């Protein structure tokens, strides 16, 4: 069971947000479950972008896993 706080996830997301903001997008934290799954929502230019899945895995998930080893994956909800 993972005990990752929303505050810790928000802090890690802050680093991932910069490249998203440069392209007019952002990410909102929706929650973290007990299995270490982080639920997010892509907003702005990132919402519906053809590269959203790459952004999710290569920028957001990578940053969270580097900072928070308890994160197992990141899922985007609409």
C-alpha distance (Angstrom), angle and dihedral (degrees) to the residues before:
residue distance angle dihedral
X1 . . .
X2 3.75 . .
X3 3.77 123.6 .
X4 3.79 99.4 -168.5
X5 3.78 112.4 156.2
X6 3.77 122.4 -135.7
X7 3.80 87.8 -127.2
X8 3.81 91.4 58.4
X9 3.80 90.9 48.5
X10 3.82 92.1 48.6
X11 3.81 90.0 51.6
X12 3.81 91.3 50.9
X13 3.81 91.2 45.2
X14 3.80 90.7 55.5
X15 3.81 88.8 71.2
X16 3.80 92.3 49.1
X17 3.79 93.0 48.4
X18 3.80 97.7 68.7
X19 3.83 97.5 74.0
X20 3.79 90.1 42.1
X21 3.80 92.1 52.4
X22 3.80 90.9 49.4
X23 3.79 86.9 64.1
X24 3.80 96.7 43.0
X25 3.80 97.1 -97.3
X26 3.76 140.3 105.2
X27 3.79 142.9 -179.6
X28 3.81 128.8 -121.8
X29 3.78 122.8 -154.8
X30 3.80 111.6 -127.8
X31 3.77 99.3 174.7
X32 3.79 151.3 -56.0
X33 3.79 122.6 -118.0
X34 3.80 130.1 -150.5
X35 3.81 92.2 -98.5
X36 3.81 92.6 60.8
X37 3.79 95.4 -102.8
X38 3.80 112.0 146.6
X39 3.80 115.6 -151.1
X40 3.79 116.8 -152.8
X41 3.77 140.8 167.2
X42 3.78 121.6 -139.5
X43 3.80 111.3 -139.2
X44 3.77 139.4 -177.0
X45 3.78 115.2 14.8
X46 3.82 90.0 -9.6
X47 3.81 92.9 64.1
X48 3.78 106.9 94.1
X49 3.80 94.2 -2.4
X50 3.81 115.1 149.7
X51 3.81 88.8 -126.4
X52 3.82 95.5 49.1
X53 3.81 94.2 110.6
X54 3.81 90.8 52.4
X55 3.80 90.7 47.4
X56 3.78 90.2 50.3
X57 3.81 95.3 51.4
X58 3.80 104.2 29.7
X59 3.79 100.3 39.5
X60 3.80 111.1 18.6
X61 3.81 102.9 31.6
X62 3.81 92.8 39.4
X63 3.83 92.2 52.1
X64 3.80 93.1 47.2
X65 3.80 94.5 47.7
X66 3.82 91.2 49.0
X67 3.81 92.8 52.4
X68 3.81 99.6 32.6
X69 3.82 114.7 36.3
X70 3.83 90.6 -170.5
X71 3.81 91.4 68.5
X72 3.80 108.8 104.2
X73 3.81 98.8 179.9
X74 3.79 144.5 -26.2
X75 3.78 123.3 -122.1
X76 3.79 126.7 -168.2
X77 3.79 118.3 -141.9
X78 3.77 123.8 -163.1
